[in-house]
């Protein structure tokens, strides 16, 4: 089974690895610098002491002075050895061992103060030589490497203990910080998993205004939108089922009656056929809306443009809808701009736009009139469809162009409609590089204004 490592652990391991690497590099540098400085200090101190002894001996070279120098080094961690110019040992603070004698320079060697041995890791002593002026001899100073190695060992132990403490403390801090950093991401992951199961509306509590907070807000907004579209889709399917069931019931019922020959009266037959035709037309309009929405979503919404008169298209639609308006006791008032320039449009689609808008005005107007006006302004042909109907509230108005949206479910049930009409209308107008806006007041009516660029 594949192991899934959490993002908290990944971030913690990443930061910990980087920190340990940097800590080891920094520790190595500090260790080297401290060791070198400490060894250099010992060498310089050893050289200074040897030079001081050589200066005293140069001023007064006798047994008392030599004895005084030897006494100064007895009991100290360092040792002193005094020779004549031919490297014969005159005095020593301790009995010279083989390593001390081994480092004595050759006879008549050059008269310079220097460090003879500094490799404290492999040799027993750090050794300096200081010549006594007037070529009377040399002063050798010895510092036991064992002491230095013990100091370095203690320093290593301290470094390790402090380092382990720092590493453990850092691991704790990194674990805490990485958990705080990844907690919003884990919350978002859980939210998206729930969204994948259909629970779209999620609350993601992320504080701040950084990129992670913005991502959380975006996911939450996405969930709300998905939930809205899911609810709209369910309502839409319910409405479509209702819209299809009613005309299909009429069609099936009256066609059965006609098929069985139960209607002898020719007038009744014609009436039944008109009802069947009317209900079939309702289904056709609904299916056409669905096809149009599908084409728009797939980017296959094509236009077949022809140069035509907008006034002529409006007249055609008005003449078809005039009987429905008069049946409700309404009048359709037309105000056409004379000599309106012809424009290149898809005639079928533009008729669909006018049909949807004018039919809606008739549906939602109880008394009064519907006015259709066309005029020219600047480089635009403007068409206004106004009614004195029930209107739309200011809260609902911005949403009327959305897919499946219906202002009021109860009135949709009464008047019919899938919630796709205005969505398709807007897409058609915008595909002509035009624009459409709506304005409305409840119980006062609505106005839809179309702008088509010449």
Secondary structure, DSSP 8 states (H G I E B T S, - for coil): ------HHHHHHHHHHHHHHHHHHHHHHHHHHHHHHHHHHHHHHHHHHHHHHHHHHHHH--SHHHHHHHHHHHTTSSEEEEEEETT--EEEESS---HHHHHT---TT-----EEEE--TTTSSEEEEEEEEGGGTEEEEEEEEHHHHHHHHHHHHHHHHHHHHHHHHHHHHHHHHHHHHHHHHHHHHHHHHHHHHTT---------SSSHHHHHHHHHHHHHHHHHHHHHHHHHHHHHHHHHHHHHHHHHHHHHHHHHTT----HHHHHHHHHHHHHHHHHHHHHHHHHHHHHHHHHT-----EEEE-HHHHHHHHHHHHHHHHHHTT-EEEEE--TT---EEEEHHHHHHHHHHHHHHHHHT-SSSEEEEEEEEETTEEEEEEEE-SS---HHHHTTTTSTT--S-HHHHHHH---S-HHHHHHHHHHHTT-EEEEEEETTTEEEEEEEEE-
